[in-house]
Amino acid sequence: MTLYEYKMLSEDKQYDTVFAKGKFLDIVIEGSSKYVLYAIDKFFVEVEWNNKTDEIVGKGEFKCGDNLDRYSNVPKEI
């Protein structure tokens, strides 16, 4: 599945695809949010959860960039 094909799905189908076909990669906790990273073929999906309510806040899709950098253990420059 390409990122374009994924984006053409309804939002419900996108979530179904992430949780059924996505490969879990990592979790990052920042404040009251938990970011869960999944890989689908050649792109990534990040699902944001509210830690207090355990509900999904949103999601984002990307192939590379700053969003992916969050999951490296390299400290950010100040």
C-alpha positions in Angstrom: 0.0 0.0 0.0 1.3 3.4 -0.9 0.9 6.5 1.2 -1.4 7.9 -1.5 -3.6 4.8 -1.3 -3.7 5.0 2.5 -4.7 8.7 2.3 -7.6 7.9 -0.1 -9.2 5.6 2.6 -11.8 7.0 5.0 -10.5 7.9 8.4 -12.1 4.8 10.0 -10.4 2.6 7.4 -7.1 4.4 7.9 -7.2 3.5 11.7 -8.3 0.0 10.8 -5.4 -0.4 8.5 -2.9 1.0 11.0 -4.0 -1.4 13.8 -4.4 -4.4 11.5 -1.5 -4.1 9.1 0.9 -1.6 10.7 4.0 -2.9 12.3 4.5 -1.4 15.8 7.9 0.3 16.0 8.1 2.6 19.1 6.4 4.7 21.7 7.4 8.1 23.0 5.8 9.8 26.0 5.8 13.6 26.2 3.8 15.2 28.9 0.2 14.0 28.8 0.6 12.5 25.3 1.8 9.2 24.1 3.0 8.9 20.5 2.9 5.4 18.9 4.8 4.8 15.7 3.7 2.2 13.1 5.2 1.3 9.7 3.1 0.4 6.8 5.1 -0.6 3.7 7.2 2.5 2.9 5.7 5.1 5.2 5.0 5.7 8.9 1.9 6.5 10.9 2.1 8.2 14.3 -1.0 7.8 16.5 -1.2 10.3 19.4 -3.0 9.1 22.6 -4.0 11.2 25.6 -2.4 9.4 28.6 -5.1 10.5 31.1 -8.2 9.5 29.1 -6.5 6.7 27.1 -8.2 8.1 23.9 -6.8 8.8 20.5 -6.2 12.5 19.9 -5.1 12.2 16.3 -2.7 10.8 13.8 -0.2 11.8 11.2 1.5 10.2 8.2 5.0 10.8 6.9 7.9 9.2 5.1 10.7 11.1 6.9 11.5 14.3 8.6 11.1 15.9 12.0 8.3 13.6 13.1 10.5 10.6 12.6 13.3 12.3 14.5 11.2 12.1 17.6 11.9 8.4 17.8 15.7 8.6 17.6 17.4 8.6 20.9 19.7 11.4 19.8 19.3 14.5 22.0 18.1 17.6 20.1 20.4 20.6 19.8 19.5 23.6 21.9 
